[in-house]
């Protein structure tokens, strides 16, 4: 078990051995999940927005004017 101390500002340093094991780097995001009296730290490894543009569409987008409905 490895410990850390909470600072006046409520900050906690993640020990280097844990950062190395989880491959966590400066600027990466983490989540704190409360489970009863315990707190679980989870590393956020990207979002759905990171995938934008990684899949080629099957068809090209239609022209918006062709899709719009004419007024009656």
mmCIF file as Biopython writes it, N, C-alpha, C and O atoms, coordinates in Angstrom:
data_model
#
loop_
_atom_site.group_PDB
_atom_site.id
_atom_site.type_symbol
_atom_site.label_atom_id
_atom_site.label_alt_id
_atom_site.label_comp_id
_atom_site.label_asym_id
_atom_site.label_entity_id
_atom_site.label_seq_id
_atom_site.pdbx_PDB_ins_code
_atom_site.Cartn_x
_atom_site.Cartn_y
_atom_site.Cartn_z
_atom_site.occupancy
_atom_site.B_iso_or_equiv
_atom_site.auth_seq_id
_atom_site.auth_asym_id
_atom_site.pdbx_PDB_model_num
ATOM 1   N N  . UNK A ? 1  ? 0.858   -1.170 0.000   1.0 0.0 1  A 1 
ATOM 2   C CA . UNK A ? 1  ? 0.000   0.000  0.000   1.0 0.0 1  A 1 
ATOM 3   C C  . UNK A ? 1  ? 0.903   1.232  0.000   1.0 0.0 1  A 1 
ATOM 4   O O  . UNK A ? 1  ? 1.878   1.299  0.748   1.0 0.0 1  A 1 
ATOM 5   N N  . UNK A ? 2  ? 0.570   2.198  -0.841  1.0 0.0 2  A 1 
ATOM 6   C CA . UNK A ? 2  ? 1.335   3.441  -0.949  1.0 0.0 2  A 1 
ATOM 7   C C  . UNK A ? 2  ? 0.415   4.582  -0.536  1.0 0.0 2  A 1 
ATOM 8   O O  . UNK A ? 2  ? -0.741  4.626  -0.957  1.0 0.0 2  A 1 
ATOM 9   N N  . UNK A ? 3  ? 0.910   5.496  0.275   1.0 0.0 3  A 1 
ATOM 10  C CA . UNK A ? 3  ? 0.100   6.609  0.757   1.0 0.0 3  A 1 
ATOM 11  C C  . UNK A ? 3  ? 0.529   7.937  0.170   1.0 0.0 3  A 1 
ATOM 12  O O  . UNK A ? 3  ? 1.575   8.039  -0.470  1.0 0.0 3  A 1 
ATOM 13  N N  . UNK A ? 4  ? -0.282  8.943  0.393   1.0 0.0 4  A 1 
ATOM 14  C CA . UNK A ? 4  ? -0.013  10.308 -0.029  1.0 0.0 4  A 1 
ATOM 15  C C  . UNK A ? 4  ? -0.719  11.230 0.953   1.0 0.0 4  A 1 
ATOM 16  O O  . UNK A ? 4  ? -1.596  10.792 1.697   1.0 0.0 4  A 1 
ATOM 17  N N  . UNK A ? 5  ? -0.343  12.499 0.957   1.0 0.0 5  A 1 
ATOM 18  C CA . UNK A ? 5  ? -0.916  13.475 1.880   1.0 0.0 5  A 1 
ATOM 19  C C  . UNK A ? 5  ? -1.716  14.516 1.110   1.0 0.0 5  A 1 
ATOM 20  O O  . UNK A ? 5  ? -1.300  14.957 0.039   1.0 0.0 5  A 1 
ATOM 21  N N  . UNK A ? 6  ? -2.856  14.905 1.652   1.0 0.0 6  A 1 
ATOM 22  C CA . UNK A ? 6  ? -3.681  15.944 1.042   1.0 0.0 6  A 1 
ATOM 23  C C  . UNK A ? 6  ? -3.114  17.303 1.436   1.0 0.0 6  A 1 
ATOM 24  O O  . UNK A ? 6  ? -2.847  17.551 2.612   1.0 0.0 6  A 1 
ATOM 25  N N  . UNK A ? 7  ? -2.929  18.194 0.439   1.0 0.0 7  A 1 
ATOM 26  C CA . UNK A ? 7  ? -2.391  19.531 0.697   1.0 0.0 7  A 1 
ATOM 27  C C  . UNK A ? 7  ? -3.496  20.463 1.191   1.0 0.0 7  A 1 
ATOM 28  O O  . UNK A ? 7  ? -4.668  20.088 1.234   1.0 0.0 7  A 1 
ATOM 29  N N  . UNK A ? 8  ? -3.107  21.679 1.562   1.0 0.0 8  A 1 
ATOM 30  C CA . UNK A ? 8  ? -4.065  22.696 1.994   1.0 0.0 8  A 1 
ATOM 31  C C  . UNK A ? 8  ? -5.127  22.961 0.933   1.0 0.0 8  A 1 
ATOM 32  O O  . UNK A ? 8  ? -6.275  23.263 1.259   1.0 0.0 8  A 1 
ATOM 33  N N  . UNK A ? 9  ? -4.740  22.846 -0.339  1.0 0.0 9  A 1 
ATOM 34  C CA . UNK A ? 9  ? -5.662  23.097 -1.448  1.0 0.0 9  A 1 
ATOM 35  C C  . UNK A ? 9  ? -6.495  21.865 -1.810  1.0 0.0 9  A 1 
ATOM 36  O O  . UNK A ? 9  ? -7.271  21.899 -2.765  1.0 0.0 9  A 1 
ATOM 37  N N  . UNK A ? 10 ? -6.336  20.790 -1.057  1.0 0.0 10 A 1 
ATOM 38  C CA . UNK A ? 10 ? -7.096  19.575 -1.330  1.0 0.0 10 A 1 
ATOM 39  C C  . UNK A ? 10 ? -6.491  18.719 -2.431  1.0 0.0 10 A 1 
ATOM 40  O O  . UNK A ? 10 ? -7.155  17.823 -2.952  1.0 0.0 10 A 1 
ATOM 41  N N  . UNK A ? 11 ? -5.241  18.983 -2.791  1.0 0.0 11 A 1 
ATOM 42  C CA . UNK A ? 11 ? -4.583  18.227 -3.852  1.0 0.0 11 A 1 
ATOM 43  C C  . UNK A ? 11 ? -3.832  17.028 -3.291  1.0 0.0 11 A 1 
ATOM 44  O O  . UNK A ? 11 ? -3.348  17.045 -2.159  1.0 0.0 11 A 1 
ATOM 45  N N  . UNK A ? 12 ? -3.748  15.987 -4.115  1.0 0.0 12 A 1 
ATOM 46  C CA . UNK A ? 12 ? -3.028  14.774 -3.745  1.0 0.0 12 A 1 
ATOM 47  C C  . UNK A ? 12 ? -2.067  14.442 -4.878  1.0 0.0 12 A 1 
ATOM 48  O O  . UNK A ? 12 ? -2.454  14.480 -6.046  1.0 0.0 12 A 1 
ATOM 49  N N  . UNK A ? 13 ? -0.833  14.119 -4.552  1.0 0.0 13 A 1 
ATOM 50  C CA . UNK A ? 13 ? 0.131   13.687 -5.554  1.0 0.0 13 A 1 
ATOM 51  C C  . UNK A ? 13 ? 0.020   12.179 -5.724  1.0 0.0 13 A 1 
ATOM 52  O O  . UNK A ? 13 ? 0.069   11.427 -4.751  1.0 0.0 13 A 1 
ATOM 53  N N  . UNK A ? 14 ? -0.132  11.746 -6.978  1.0 0.0 14 A 1 
ATOM 54  C CA . UNK A ? 14 ? -0.139  10.309 -7.257  1.0 0.0 14 A 1 
ATOM 55  C C  . UNK A ? 14 ? 1.317   9.857  -7.276  1.0 0.0 14 A 1 
ATOM 56  O O  . UNK A ? 14 ? 2.105   10.368 -8.072  1.0 0.0 14 A 1 
ATOM 57  N N  . UNK A ? 15 ? 1.689   8.912  -6.417  1.0 0.0 15 A 1 
ATOM 58  C CA . UNK A ? 15 ? 3.086   8.473  -6.364  1.0 0.0 15 A 1 
ATOM 59  C C  . UNK A ? 15 ? 3.590   7.985  -7.725  1.0 0.0 15 A 1 
ATOM 60  O O  . UNK A ? 15 ? 2.835   7.413  -8.511  1.0 0.0 15 A 1 
ATOM 61  N N  . UNK A ? 16 ? 4.873   8.221  -7.988  1.0 0.0 16 A 1 
ATOM 62  C CA . UNK A ? 16 ? 5.483   7.890  -9.275  1.0 0.0 16 A 1 
ATOM 63  C C  . UNK A ? 16 ? 5.314   6.421  -9.638  1.0 0.0 16 A 1 
ATOM 64  O O  . UNK A ? 16 ? 5.075   6.098  -10.801 1.0 0.0 16 A 1 
ATOM 65  N N  . UNK A ? 17 ? 5.433   5.536  -8.674  1.0 0.0 17 A 1 
ATOM 66  C CA . UNK A ? 17 ? 5.290   4.107  -8.980  1.0 0.0 17 A 1 
ATOM 67  C C  . UNK A ? 17 ? 3.905   3.794  -9.545  1.0 0.0 17 A 1 
ATOM 68  O O  . UNK A ? 17 ? 3.770   2.949  -10.430 1.0 0.0 17 A 1 
ATOM 69  N N  . UNK A ? 18 ? 2.884   4.471  -9.035  1.0 0.0 18 A 1 
ATOM 70  C CA . UNK A ? 18 ? 1.520   4.262  -9.535  1.0 0.0 18 A 1 
ATOM 71  C C  . UNK A ? 18 ? 1.352   4.929  -10.894 1.0 0.0 18 A 1 
ATOM 72  O O  . UNK A ? 18 ? 0.754   4.339  -11.794 1.0 0.0 18 A 1 
ATOM 73  N N  . UNK A ? 19 ? 1.871   6.161  -11.065 1.0 0.0 19 A 1 
ATOM 74  C CA . UNK A ? 19 ? 1.795   6.839  -12.366 1.0 0.0 19 A 1 
ATOM 75  C C  . UNK A ? 19 ? 2.459   6.003  -13.447 1.0 0.0 19 A 1 
ATOM 76  O O  . UNK A ? 19 ? 1.931   5.870  -14.550 1.0 0.0 19 A 1 
ATOM 77  N N  . UNK A ? 20 ? 3.617   5.438  -13.128 1.0 0.0 20 A 1 
ATOM 78  C CA . UNK A ? 20 ? 4.330   4.606  -14.104 1.0 0.0 20 A 1 
ATOM 79  C C  . UNK A ? 20 ? 3.531   3.352  -14.444 1.0 0.0 20 A 1 
ATOM 80  O O  . UNK A ? 20 ? 3.426   2.976  -15.612 1.0 0.0 20 A 1 
ATOM 81  N N  . UNK A ? 21 ? 2.976   2.715  -13.440 1.0 0.0 21 A 1 
ATOM 82  C CA . UNK A ? 21 ? 2.218   1.478  -13.668 1.0 0.0 21 A 1 
ATOM 83  C C  . UNK A ? 21 ? 0.973   1.727  -14.516 1.0 0.0 21 A 1 
ATOM 84  O O  . UNK A ? 21 ? 0.624   0.905  -15.363 1.0 0.0 21 A 1 
ATOM 85  N N  . UNK A ? 22 ? 0.304   2.858  -14.291 1.0 0.0 22 A 1 
ATOM 86  C CA . UNK A ? 22 ? -0.904  3.197  -15.045 1.0 0.0 22 A 1 
ATOM 87  C C  . UNK A ? 22 ? -0.600  3.953  -16.333 1.0 0.0 22 A 1 
ATOM 88  O O  . UNK A ? 22 ? -1.501  4.225  -17.125 1.0 0.0 22 A 1 
ATOM 89  N N  . UNK A ? 23 ? 0.679   4.293  -16.542 1.0 0.0 23 A 1 
ATOM 90  C CA . UNK A ? 23 ? 1.121   5.078  -17.702 1.0 0.0 23 A 1 
ATOM 91  C C  . UNK A ? 23 ? 0.344   6.392  -17.793 1.0 0.0 23 A 1 
ATOM 92  O O  . UNK A ? 23 ? -0.161  6.763  -18.853 1.0 0.0 23 A 1 
ATOM 93  N N  . UNK A ? 24 ? 0.262   7.086  -16.656 1.0 0.0 24 A 1 
ATOM 94  C CA . UNK A ? 24 ? -0.430  8.373  -16.574 1.0 0.0 24 A 1 
ATOM 95  C C  . UNK A ? 24 ? 0.600   9.484  -16.720 1.0 0.0 24 A 1 
ATOM 96  O O  . UNK A ? 24 ? 1.659   9.458  -16.092 1.0 0.0 24 A 1 
ATOM 97  N N  . UNK A ? 25 ? 0.271   10.460 -17.562 1.0 0.0 25 A 1 
ATOM 98  C CA . UNK A ? 25 ? 1.195   11.565 -17.816 1.0 0.0 25 A 1 
ATOM 99  C C  . UNK A ? 25 ? 0.537   12.904 -17.464 1.0 0.0 25 A 1 
ATOM 100 O O  . UNK A ? 25 ? -0.683  13.005 -17.336 1.0 0.0 25 A 1 
ATOM 101 N N  . UNK A ? 26 ? 1.371   13.908 -17.316 1.0 0.0 26 A 1 
ATOM 102 C CA . UNK A ? 26 ? 0.887   15.256 -17.000 1.0 0.0 26 A 1 
ATOM 103 C C  . UNK A ? 26 ? -0.145  15.698 -18.029 1.0 0.0 26 A 1 
ATOM 104 O O  . UNK A ? 26 ? 0.046   15.518 -19.232 1.0 0.0 26 A 1 
ATOM 105 N N  . UNK A ? 27 ? -1.233  16.274 -17.547 1.0 0.0 27 A 1 
ATOM 106 C CA . UNK A ? 27 ? -2.281  16.793 -18.419 1.0 0.0 27 A 1 
ATOM 107 C C  . UNK A ? 27 ? -3.387  15.796 -18.725 1.0 0.0 27 A 1 
ATOM 108 O O  . UNK A ? 27 ? -4.445  16.187 -19.217 1.0 0.0 27 A 1 
ATOM 109 N N  . UNK A ? 28 ? -3.165  14.508 -18.442 1.0 0.0 28 A 1 
ATOM 110 C CA . UNK A ? 28 ? -4.215  13.522 -18.680 1.0 0.0 28 A 1 
ATOM 111 C C  . UNK A ? 28 ? -5.293  13.663 -17.609 1.0 0.0 28 A 1 
ATOM 112 O O  . UNK A ? 28 ? -5.037  14.157 -16.510 1.0 0.0 28 A 1 
ATOM 113 N N  . UNK A ? 29 ? -6.493  13.225 -17.947 1.0 0.0 29 A 1 
ATOM 114 C CA . UNK A ? 29 ? -7.619  13.354 -17.022 1.0 0.0 29 A 1 
ATOM 115 C C  . UNK A ? 29 ? -7.851  12.051 -16.281 1.0 0.0 29 A 1 
ATOM 116 O O  . UNK A ? 29 ? -7.589  10.964 -16.795 1.0 0.0 29 A 1 
ATOM 117 N N  . UNK A ? 30 ? -8.349  12.188 -15.060 1.0 0.0 30 A 1 
ATOM 118 C CA . UNK A ? 30 ? -8.713  11.031 -14.245 1.0 0.0 30 A 1 
ATOM 119 C C  . UNK A ? 30 ? -10.091 11.276 -13.646 1.0 0.0 30 A 1 
ATOM 120 O O  . UNK A ? 30 ? -10.522 12.421 -13.503 1.0 0.0 30 A 1 
ATOM 121 N N  . UNK A ? 31 ? -10.767 10.209 -13.303 1.0 0.0 31 A 1 
ATOM 122 C CA . UNK A ? 31 ? -12.057 10.284 -12.622 1.0 0.0 31 A 1 
ATOM 123 C C  . UNK A ? 31 ? -11.897 9.746  -11.213 1.0 0.0 31 A 1 
ATOM 124 O O  . UNK A ? 31 ? -11.122 8.819  -10.980 1.0 0.0 31 A 1 
ATOM 125 N N  . UNK A ? 32 ? -12.633 10.329 -10.272 1.0 0.0 32 A 1 
ATOM 126 C CA . UNK A ? 32 ? -12.685 9.832  -8.906  1.0 0.0 32 A 1 
ATOM 127 C C  . UNK A ? 32 ? -14.069 9.229  -8.710  1.0 0.0 32 A 1 
ATOM 128 O O  . UNK A ? 32 ? -15.074 9.932  -8.807  1.0 0.0 32 A 1 
ATOM 129 N N  . UNK A ? 33 ? -14.123 7.938  -8.438  1.0 0.0 33 A 1 
ATOM 130 C CA . UNK A ? 33 ? -15.384 7.232  -8.260  1.0 0.0 33 A 1 
ATOM 131 C C  . UNK A ? 33 ? -15.500 6.840  -6.791  1.0 0.0 33 A 1 
ATOM 132 O O  . UNK A ? 33 ? -14.649 6.123  -6.265  1.0 0.0 33 A 1 
ATOM 133 N N  . UNK A ? 34 ? -16.563 7.315  -6.128  1.0 0.0 34 A 1 
ATOM 134 C CA . UNK A ? 34 ? -16.767 7.011  -4.711  1.0 0.0 34 A 1 
ATOM 135 C C  . UNK A ? 34 ? -17.604 5.741  -4.606  1.0 0.0 34 A 1 
ATOM 136 O O  . UNK A ? 34 ? -18.696 5.652  -5.167  1.0 0.0 34 A 1 
ATOM 137 N N  . UNK A ? 35 ? -17.070 4.761  -3.877  1.0 0.0 35 A 1 
ATOM 138 C CA . UNK A ? 35 ? -17.769 3.488  -3.631  1.0 0.0 35 A 1 
ATOM 139 C C  . UNK A ? 35 ? -17.767 3.240  -2.130  1.0 0.0 35 A 1 
ATOM 140 O O  . UNK A ? 35 ? -16.806 2.715  -1.569  1.0 0.0 35 A 1 
ATOM 141 N N  . UNK A ? 36 ? -18.858 3.628  -1.500  1.0 0.0 36 A 1 
ATOM 142 C CA . UNK A ? 36 ? -18.924 3.510  -0.045  1.0 0.0 36 A 1 
ATOM 143 C C  . UNK A ? 36 ? -17.922 4.454  0.592   1.0 0.0 36 A 1 
ATOM 144 O O  . UNK A ? 36 ? -17.973 5.664  0.369   1.0 0.0 36 A 1 
ATOM 145 N N  . UNK A ? 37 ? -17.004 3.899  1.391   1.0 0.0 37 A 1 
ATOM 146 C CA . UNK A ? 37 ? -15.960 4.704  2.031   1.0 0.0 37 A 1 
ATOM 147 C C  . UNK A ? 37 ? -14.674 4.745  1.211   1.0 0.0 37 A 1 
ATOM 148 O O  . UNK A ? 37 ? -13.681 5.318  1.658   1.0 0.0 37 A 1 
ATOM 149 N N  . UNK A ? 38 ? -14.674 4.150  0.024   1.0 0.0 38 A 1 
ATOM 150 C CA . UNK A ? 38 ? -13.478 4.086  -0.816  1.0 0.0 38 A 1 
ATOM 151 C C  . UNK A ? 38 ? -13.594 5.029  -1.999  1.0 0.0 38 A 1 
ATOM 152 O O  . UNK A ? 38 ? -14.693 5.390  -2.420  1.0 0.0 38 A 1 
ATOM 153 N N  . UNK A ? 39 ? -12.442 5.424  -2.531  1.0 0.0 39 A 1 
ATOM 154 C CA . UNK A ? 39 ? -12.381 6.228  -3.748  1.0 0.0 39 A 1 
ATOM 155 C C  . UNK A ? 39 ? -11.530 5.470  -4.757  1.0 0.0 39 A 1 
ATOM 156 O O  . UNK A ? 39 ? -10.418 5.040  -4.449  1.0 0.0 39 A 1 
ATOM 157 N N  . UNK A ? 40 ? -12.065 5.309  -5.969  1.0 0.0 40 A 1 
ATOM 158 C CA . UNK A ? 40 ? -11.345 4.639  -7.048  1.0 0.0 40 A 1 
ATOM 159 C C  . UNK A ? 40 ? -10.900 5.702  -8.038  1.0 0.0 40 A 1 
ATOM 160 O O  . UNK A ? 40 ? -11.692 6.558  -8.433  1.0 0.0 40 A 1 
ATOM 161 N N  . UNK A ? 41 ? -9.648  5.653  -8.438  1.0 0.0 41 A 1 
ATOM 162 C CA . UNK A ? 41 ? -9.092  6.575  -9.429  1.0 0.0 41 A 1 
ATOM 163 C C  . UNK A ? 41 ? -9.086  5.858  -10.767 1.0 0.0 41 A 1 
ATOM 164 O O  . UNK A ? 41 ? -8.503  4.781  -10.891 1.0 0.0 41 A 1 
ATOM 165 N N  . UNK A ? 42 ? -9.733  6.448  -11.777 1.0 0.0 42 A 1 
ATOM 166 C CA . UNK A ? 42 ? -9.790  5.834  -13.108 1.0 0.0 42 A 1 
ATOM 167 C C  . UNK A ? 42 ? -9.214  6.799  -14.126 1.0 0.0 42 A 1 
ATOM 168 O O  . UNK A ? 42 ? -9.607  7.964  -14.181 1.0 0.0 42 A 1 
ATOM 169 N N  . UNK A ? 43 ? -8.280  6.311  -14.935 1.0 0.0 43 A 1 
ATOM 170 C CA . UNK A ? 43 ? -7.665  7.127  -15.977 1.0 0.0 43 A 1 
ATOM 171 C C  . UNK A ? 43 ? -8.618  7.200  -17.163 1.0 0.0 43 A 1 
ATOM 172 O O  . UNK A ? 43 ? -9.136  6.176  -17.608 1.0 0.0 43 A 1 
ATOM 173 N N  . UNK A ? 44 ? -8.852  8.414  -17.680 1.0 0.0 44 A 1 
ATOM 174 C CA . UNK A ? 44 ? -9.705  8.621  -18.845 1.0 0.0 44 A 1 
ATOM 175 C C  . UNK A ? 44 ? -8.813  8.507  -20.073 1.0 0.0 44 A 1 
ATOM 176 O O  . UNK A ? 44 ? -7.900  9.312  -20.254 1.0 0.0 44 A 1 
ATOM 177 N N  . UNK A ? 45 ? -9.069  7.522  -20.907 1.0 0.0 45 A 1 
ATOM 178 C CA . UNK A ? 45 ? -8.224  7.244  -22.073 1.0 0.0 45 A 1 
ATOM 179 C C  . UNK A ? 45 ? -8.836  7.732  -23.372 1.0 0.0 45 A 1 
ATOM 180 O O  . UNK A ? 45 ? -8.844  6.985  -24.350 1.0 0.0 45 A 1 
ATOM 181 N N  . UNK A ? 46 ? -9.343  8.938  -23.424 1.0 0.0 46 A 1 
ATOM 182 C CA . UNK A ? 46 ? -9.897  9.478  -24.656 1.0 0.0 46 A 1 
ATOM 183 C C  . UNK A ? 46 ? -11.416 9.506  -24.613 1.0 0.0 46 A 1 
ATOM 184 O O  . UNK A ? 46 ? -12.045 8.927  -23.728 1.0 0.0 46 A 1 
ATOM 185 N N  . UNK A ? 47 ? -11.985 10.194 -25.594 1.0 0.0 47 A 1 
ATOM 186 C CA . UNK A ? 47 ? -13.435 10.318 -25.678 1.0 0.0 47 A 1 
ATOM 187 C C  . UNK A ? 47 ? -13.888 9.934  -27.077 1.0 0.0 47 A 1 
ATOM 188 O O  . UNK A ? 47 ? -13.065 9.698  -27.961 1.0 0.0 47 A 1 
ATOM 189 N N  . UNK A ? 48 ? -15.168 9.874  -27.271 1.0 0.0 48 A 1 
ATOM 190 C CA . UNK A ? 48 ? -15.730 9.571  -28.586 1.0 0.0 48 A 1 
ATOM 191 C C  . UNK A ? 48 ? -15.318 10.630 -29.605 1.0 0.0 48 A 1 
ATOM 192 O O  . UNK A ? 48 ? -15.206 10.336 -30.795 1.0 0.0 48 A 1 
ATOM 193 N N  . UNK A ? 49 ? -15.092 11.866 -29.142 1.0 0.0 49 A 1 
ATOM 194 C CA . UNK A ? 49 ? -14.681 12.930 -30.060 1.0 0.0 49 A 1 
ATOM 195 C C  . UNK A ? 49 ? -13.303 12.668 -30.651 1.0 0.0 49 A 1 
ATOM 196 O O  . UNK A ? 49 ? -13.000 13.161 -31.738 1.0 0.0 49 A 1 
ATOM 197 N N  . UNK A ? 50 ? -12.461 11.902 -29.960 1.0 0.0 50 A 1 
ATOM 198 C CA . UNK A ? 50 ? -11.146 11.557 -30.489 1.0 0.0 50 A 1 
ATOM 199 C C  . UNK A ? 50 ? -11.250 10.682 -31.732 1.0 0.0 50 A 1 
ATOM 200 O O  . UNK A ? 50 ? -10.301 10.604 -32.512 1.0 0.0 50 A 1 
ATOM 201 N N  . UNK A ? 51 ? -12.388 10.022 -31.928 1.0 0.0 51 A 1 
ATOM 202 C CA . UNK A ? 51 ? -12.584 9.138  -33.076 1.0 0.0 51 A 1 
ATOM 203 C C  . UNK A ? 51 ? -13.110 9.864  -34.307 1.0 0.0 51 A 1 
ATOM 204 O O  . UNK A ? 51 ? -13.180 9.277  -35.387 1.0 0.0 51 A 1 
ATOM 205 N N  . UNK A ? 52 ? -13.482 11.134 -34.160 1.0 0.0 52 A 1 
ATOM 206 C CA . UNK A ? 52 ? -14.062 11.893 -35.267 1.0 0.0 52 A 1 
ATOM 207 C C  . UNK A ? 52 ? -13.119 11.879 -36.466 1.0 0.0 52 A 1 
ATOM 208 O O  . UNK A ? 52 ? -11.936 12.198 -36.348 1.0 0.0 52 A 1 
ATOM 209 N N  . UNK A ? 53 ? -13.661 11.508 -37.614 1.0 0.0 53 A 1 
ATOM 210 C CA . UNK A ? 53 ? -12.877 11.493 -38.844 1.0 0.0 53 A 1 
ATOM 211 C C  . UNK A ? 53 ? -12.094 10.211 -39.071 1.0 0.0 53 A 1 
ATOM 212 O O  . UNK A ? 53 ? -11.433 10.075 -40.101 1.0 0.0 53 A 1 
ATOM 213 N N  . UNK A ? 54 ? -12.149 9.279  -38.152 1.0 0.0 54 A 1 
ATOM 214 C CA . UNK A ? 54 ? -11.360 8.056  -38.306 1.0 0.0 54 A 1 
ATOM 215 C C  . UNK A ? 54 ? -12.069 7.003  -39.152 1.0 0.0 54 A 1 
ATOM 216 O O  . UNK A ? 54 ? -11.457 6.009  -39.542 1.0 0.0 54 A 1 
ATOM 217 N N  . UNK A ? 55 ? -13.352 7.212  -39.439 1.0 0.0 55 A 1 
ATOM 218 C CA . UNK A ? 55 ? -14.114 6.274  -40.256 1.0 0.0 55 A 1 
ATOM 219 C C  . UNK A ? 55 ? -14.573 6.993  -41.517 1.0 0.0 55 A 1 
ATOM 220 O O  . UNK A ? 55 ? -15.149 8.079  -41.446 1.0 0.0 55 A 1 
ATOM 221 N N  . UNK A ? 56 ? -14.317 6.386  -42.666 1.0 0.0 56 A 1 
ATOM 222 C CA . UNK A ? 56 ? -14.731 6.975  -43.932 1.0 0.0 56 A 1 
ATOM 223 C C  . UNK A ? 56 ? -16.203 6.666  -44.176 1.0 0.0 56 A 1 
ATOM 224 O O  . UNK A ? 56 ? -16.616 5.514  -44.048 1.0 0.0 56 A 1 
ATOM 225 N N  . UNK A ? 57 ? -17.016 7.688  -44.531 1.0 0.0 57 A 1 
ATOM 226 C CA . UNK A ? 57 ? -18.434 7.427  -44.786 1.0 0.0 57 A 1 
ATOM 227 C C  . UNK A ? 57 ? -18.607 6.548  -46.025 1.0 0.0 57 A 1 
ATOM 228 O O  . UNK A ? 57 ? -17.791 6.595  -46.946 1.0 0.0 57 A 1 
ATOM 229 N N  . UNK A ? 58 ? -19.678 5.743  -46.042 1.0 0.0 58 A 1 
ATOM 230 C CA . UNK A ? 58 ? -19.954 4.867  -47.176 1.0 0.0 58 A 1 
ATOM 231 C C  . UNK A ? 58 ? -20.357 5.695  -48.385 1.0 0.0 58 A 1 
ATOM 232 O O  . UNK A ? 58 ? -19.949 5.385  -49.504 1.0 0.0 58 A 1 
ATOM 233 N N  . UNK A ? 59 ? -21.149 6.739  -48.183 1.0 0.0 59 A 1 
ATOM 234 C CA . UNK A ? 59 ? -21.594 7.612  -49.267 1.0 0.0 59 A 1 
ATOM 235 C C  . UNK A ? 59 ? -21.206 9.045  -48.945 1.0 0.0 59 A 1 
ATOM 236 O O  . UNK A ? 59 ? -21.015 9.418  -47.788 1.0 0.0 59 A 1 
ATOM 237 N N  . UNK A ? 60 ? -21.095 9.828  -49.997 1.0 0.0 60 A 1 
ATOM 238 C CA . UNK A ? 60 ? -20.844 11.254 -49.783 1.0 0.0 60 A 1 
ATOM 239 C C  . UNK A ? 60 ? -22.138 11.904 -49.298 1.0 0.0 60 A 1 
ATOM 240 O O  . UNK A ? 60 ? -23.223 11.459 -49.672 1.0 0.0 60 A 1 
ATOM 241 N N  . UNK A ? 61 ? -22.046 12.943 -48.477 1.0 0.0 61 A 1 
ATOM 242 C CA . UNK A ? 61 ? -23.264 13.617 -47.998 1.0 0.0 61 A 1 
ATOM 243 C C  . UNK A ? 61 ? -24.052 14.214 -49.168 1.0 0.0 61 A 1 
ATOM 244 O O  . UNK A ? 61 ? -23.471 14.713 -50.131 1.0 0.0 61 A 1 
ATOM 245 N N  . UNK A ? 62 ? -25.359 14.156 -49.071 1.0 0.0 62 A 1 
ATOM 246 C CA . UNK A ? 62 ? -26.235 14.742 -50.085 1.0 0.0 62 A 1 
ATOM 247 C C  . UNK A ? 62 ? -26.195 16.264 -49.979 1.0 0.0 62 A 1 
ATOM 248 O O  . UNK A ? 62 ? -25.867 16.817 -48.929 1.0 0.0 62 A 1 
ATOM 249 N N  . UNK A ? 63 ? -26.525 16.917 -51.060 1.0 0.0 63 A 1 
ATOM 250 C CA . UNK A ? 63 ? -26.635 18.370 -51.068 1.0 0.0 63 A 1 
ATOM 251 C C  . UNK A ? 63 ? -27.842 18.765 -50.206 1.0 0.0 63 A 1 
ATOM 252 O O  . UNK A ? 63 ? -28.939 18.241 -50.400 1.0 0.0 63 A 1 
ATOM 253 N N  . UNK A ? 64 ? -27.643 19.679 -49.266 1.0 0.0 64 A 1 
ATOM 254 C CA . UNK A ? 64 ? -28.705 20.075 -48.345 1.0 0.0 64 A 1 
ATOM 255 C C  . UNK A ? 64 ? -29.920 20.621 -49.090 1.0 0.0 64 A 1 
ATOM 256 O O  . UNK A ? 64 ? -31.057 20.359 -48.696 1.0 0.0 64 A 1 
ATOM 257 N N  . UNK A ? 65 ? -29.689 21.374 -50.159 1.0 0.0 65 A 1 
ATOM 258 C CA . UNK A ? 65 ? -30.801 21.956 -50.915 1.0 0.0 65 A 1 
ATOM 259 C C  . UNK A ? 65 ? -31.694 20.863 -51.503 1.0 0.0 65 A 1 
ATOM 260 O O  . UNK A ? 65 ? -32.912 21.031 -51.559 1.0 0.0 65 A 1 
ATOM 261 N N  . UNK A ? 66 ? -31.115 19.765 -51.934 1.0 0.0 66 A 1 
ATOM 262 C CA . UNK A ? 66 ? -31.905 18.671 -52.498 1.0 0.0 66 A 1 
ATOM 263 C C  . UNK A ? 66 ? -32.748 17.993 -51.422 1.0 0.0 66 A 1 
ATOM 264 O O  . UNK A ? 66 ? -33.819 17.464 -51.717 1.0 0.0 66 A 1 
ATOM 265 N N  . UNK A ? 67 ? -32.277 18.005 -50.193 1.0 0.0 67 A 1 
ATOM 266 C CA . UNK A ? 67 ? -32.976 17.337 -49.107 1.0 0.0 67 A 1 
ATOM 267 C C  . UNK A ? 67 ? -34.062 18.193 -48.475 1.0 0.0 67 A 1 
ATOM 268 O O  . UNK A ? 67 ? -34.978 17.663 -47.846 1.0 0.0 67 A 1 
ATOM 269 N N  . UNK A ? 68 ? -33.975 19.510 -48.632 1.0 0.0 68 A 1 
ATOM 270 C CA . UNK A ? 68 ? -34.953 20.378 -47.979 1.0 0.0 68 A 1 
ATOM 271 C C  . UNK A ? 68 ? -36.299 20.300 -48.702 1.0 0.0 68 A 1 
ATOM 272 O O  . UNK A ? 68 ? -36.360 20.073 -49.911 1.0 0.0 68 A 1 
ATOM 273 N N  . UNK A ? 69 ? -37.361 20.490 -47.945 1.0 0.0 69 A 1 
ATOM 274 C CA . UNK A ? 69 ? -38.720 20.404 -48.487 1.0 0.0 69 A 1 
ATOM 275 C C  . UNK A ? 69 ? -39.142 21.787 -48.958 1.0 0.0 69 A 1 
ATOM 276 O O  . UNK A ? 69 ? -38.956 22.777 -48.251 1.0 0.0 69 A 1 
ATOM 277 N N  . UNK A ? 70 ? -39.711 21.846 -50.158 1.0 0.0 70 A 1 
ATOM 278 C CA . UNK A ? 70 ? -40.179 23.125 -50.702 1.0 0.0 70 A 1 
ATOM 279 C C  . UNK A ? 70 ? -41.418 23.583 -49.950 1.0 0.0 70 A 1 
ATOM 280 O O  . UNK A ? 70 ? -42.244 22.760 -49.553 1.0 0.0 70 A 1 
ATOM 281 N N  . UNK A ? 71 ? -41.557 24.917 -49.746 1.0 0.0 71 A 1 
ATOM 282 C CA . UNK A ? 71 ? -42.758 25.428 -49.073 1.0 0.0 71 A 1 
ATOM 283 C C  . UNK A ? 71 ? -43.999 25.141 -49.915 1.0 0.0 71 A 1 
ATOM 284 O O  . UNK A ? 71 ? -43.926 25.118 -51.143 1.0 0.0 71 A 1 
ATOM 285 N N  . UNK A ? 72 ? -45.135 24.924 -49.257 1.0 0.0 72 A 1 
ATOM 286 C CA . UNK A ? 72 ? -46.398 24.621 -49.950 1.0 0.0 72 A 1 
ATOM 287 C C  . UNK A ? 72 ? -47.032 25.832 -50.527 1.0 0.0 72 A 1 
ATOM 288 O O  . UNK A ? 72 ? -48.097 25.739 -51.138 1.0 0.0 72 A 1 
#
